[in-house]
Amino acid sequence: MSLVSDAWDYLTTWEHWTGANGLTTATFDGGWRFAQDSIIALTLEHLWMSFAAVSLAIIVALPLGLFLGHVRRGGGTTVVVSNVTRAMPTLALLTLFAASAIGYGNTAVILAAAIFAFPPILTNAYTGMADVDSDIREAAIGQGLTPRQVALRVELPLAIPLIAAGLRTSTVQTVATVPLAALVAGGGLGVIVNTGLATQRYGQVLAGAVIIAALALTIDFVMSRVQRAVTPAPLREAAATAA
Amino acid sequence: MDAVPNPWFSWDYVERNWSEVSEQLVIHTTLTLQAILIAFLIAFPLAVVARRIPRLAGPIMGISGVLYTIPSFALFGLLAPFTGIGRTTVLIGLVAYALLVLVRNIVVGLQGVDRDVVDAARGLGYTPARMLFQVELPNALPSIVAGLRIATVSTVALVTVGVVVGYGGLGQLMFRGLQSDYRAQIMTATLLCLALALVLDLLLALAGRLATPWLRRRAS
């Protein structure tokens, strides 16, 4: 089929990987941006945007989830937050941000992706901390541990499997969200698909989609390894059933 | 700087453009319901098979897991060259995403059925089919309804990504609002999306409650 061979040609043309003029292009204000005609540059940009979004979400959601879980308050709120963000279309947030003072481009995408990366981290950190067996907590308090020590030395290690599962979910989801950036003049691998659709080069669309899917599956695999590595061996069984 | 007024919301816009807005709302709603219905019709037999033949459980969950991991943007891109631009492509994508949630919840529901209840039914001479529909299915209903609610709410949000192939329901309005830099259009579509998700979620919750009267009696 010519479609598949077009996609194959696209993927096997070296220039499509390196770009016609290198991995970066100069912007009018003297800065630089990733070249939008290079698969390598777009992948790097994709990863950078995902990393920024997940980092932002971690900075806010992780301490908050750990704290709320430790004091065992706000469980209802975390559920509401994750339900509302499930109903909120990514595209809606993306277009609203792009139409606001934030403007078009990668910043709007990173902020929107961070908001969607937020709930899995928050919910899992909360559940992980709050679901620690009361007997274990009381035993720790009985041994004279301060609340802070209970949180950091008893609850946190036991919550690690769930926290890691939450990080995996939100990272994979972010990598899957970033392609939408192409719709608001941002970068990342979505550009390949979007340009292909706009110019009716369906081989390129197919090639771009395959690259994005491969990246998402790779990240999912890597994160599953990370999740396994940080989970203490005795807890692995429990983590598998929780995920 | 804003010479032309660009409000975040305008009733005037909604009134003037109601025919267009309601048209996309109808598309959005029917697309969601159709996708969930098809996904359920596929997911239910798959879940039953996964439950009956444990050796197939791994591959079934694995394949639906992989489908779920592929980004929607990429999936629409993968399908568009073959199924063209439009409704079919979006529908296939939506079904693929709803599948994992539904299969998982139906399997969990079936697994959660009390062994004693199943044994008692078998002792009474229930055939496998009667067992499934009269014993296991009613007992698994809460988990199935929970899965349907999650899948439906996610699908309402996901339809908007259909703009990639020019068929995104309310997402079409968001995208056009962005292109013409008119905030009220984006906001209207966003609020309608959230409202649609909320209404469908409540309807499913209500249907679930009506279908499981024994649970309410136990709670009270």
HADDOCK unambig.tbl for C-alpha pairs under 7 A between the chains (distance, minus, plus):
assign (segid A and resid 86 and name CA) (segid B and resid 153 and name CA) 6.79 0.50 0.50
assign (segid A and resid 86 and name CA) (segid B and resid 154 and name CA) 5.90 0.50 0.50
assign (segid A and resid 87 and name CA) (segid B and resid 153 and name CA) 5.42 0.50 0.50
assign (segid A and resid 87 and name CA) (segid B and resid 154 and name CA) 6.07 0.50 0.50
assign (segid A and resid 87 and name CA) (segid B and resid 157 and name CA) 5.70 0.50 0.50
assign (segid A and resid 87 and name CA) (segid B and resid 194 and name CA) 5.93 0.50 0.50
assign (segid A and resid 87 and name CA) (segid B and resid 197 and name CA) 6.00 0.50 0.50
assign (segid A and resid 88 and name CA) (segid B and resid 157 and name CA) 5.96 0.50 0.50
assign (segid A and resid 88 and name CA) (segid B and resid 194 and name CA) 6.19 0.50 0.50
assign (segid A and resid 89 and name CA) (segid B and resid 157 and name CA) 4.14 0.50 0.50
assign (segid A and resid 89 and name CA) (segid B and resid 158 and name CA) 6.47 0.50 0.50
assign (segid A and resid 89 and name CA) (segid B and resid 160 and name CA) 6.77 0.50 0.50
assign (segid A and resid 91 and name CA) (segid B and resid 160 and name CA) 6.46 0.50 0.50
assign (segid A and resid 91 and name CA) (segid B and resid 161 and name CA) 6.63 0.50 0.50
assign (segid A and resid 92 and name CA) (segid B and resid 174 and name CA) 6.50 0.50 0.50
assign (segid A and resid 92 and name CA) (segid B and resid 190 and name CA) 5.61 0.50 0.50
assign (segid A and resid 95 and name CA) (segid B and resid 174 and name CA) 6.58 0.50 0.50
assign (segid A and resid 95 and name CA) (segid B and resid 175 and name CA) 6.96 0.50 0.50
assign (segid A and resid 95 and name CA) (segid B and resid 178 and name CA) 6.03 0.50 0.50
assign (segid A and resid 96 and name CA) (segid B and resid 186 and name CA) 6.60 0.50 0.50
assign (segid A and resid 99 and name CA) (segid B and resid 178 and name CA) 6.22 0.50 0.50
assign (segid A and resid 99 and name CA) (segid B and resid 181 and name CA) 6.39 0.50 0.50
assign (segid A and resid 99 and name CA) (segid B and resid 183 and name CA) 6.44 0.50 0.50
assign (segid A and resid 176 and name CA) (segid B and resid 71 and name CA) 4.45 0.50 0.50
assign (segid A and resid 179 and name CA) (segid B and resid 73 and name CA) 6.45 0.50 0.50
assign (segid A and resid 180 and name CA) (segid B and resid 73 and name CA) 6.74 0.50 0.50
assign (segid A and resid 193 and name CA) (segid B and resid 77 and name CA) 6.40 0.50 0.50
assign (segid A and resid 202 and name CA) (segid B and resid 81 and name CA) 5.44 0.50 0.50
assign (segid A and resid 205 and name CA) (segid B and resid 77 and name CA) 5.75 0.50 0.50
assign (segid A and resid 206 and name CA) (segid B and resid 77 and name CA) 6.08 0.50 0.50
assign (segid A and resid 206 and name CA) (segid B and resid 78 and name CA) 5.16 0.50 0.50
assign (segid A and resid 206 and name CA) (segid B and resid 81 and name CA) 6.93 0.50 0.50
assign (segid A and resid 209 and name CA) (segid B and resid 74 and name CA) 4.22 0.50 0.50
assign (segid A and resid 209 and name CA) (segid B and resid 75 and name CA) 6.70 0.50 0.50
assign (segid A and resid 209 and name CA) (segid B and resid 77 and name CA) 5.39 0.50 0.50
assign (segid A and resid 209 and name CA) (segid B and resid 78 and name CA) 5.53 0.50 0.50
assign (segid A and resid 212 and name CA) (segid B and resid 74 and name CA) 6.06 0.50 0.50
assign (segid A and resid 213 and name CA) (segid B and resid 70 and name CA) 4.97 0.50 0.50
assign (segid A and resid 213 and name CA) (segid B and resid 71 and name CA) 6.33 0.50 0.50
assign (segid A and resid 213 and name CA) (segid B and resid 74 and name CA) 6.18 0.50 0.50
assign (segid A and resid 216 and name CA) (segid B and resid 69 and name CA) 6.64 0.50 0.50
assign (segid A and resid 216 and name CA) (segid B and resid 70 and name CA) 6.30 0.50 0.50
assign (segid A and resid 217 and name CA) (segid B and resid 69 and name CA) 6.50 0.50 0.50
assign (segid A and resid 217 and name CA) (segid B and resid 70 and name CA) 6.93 0.50 0.50
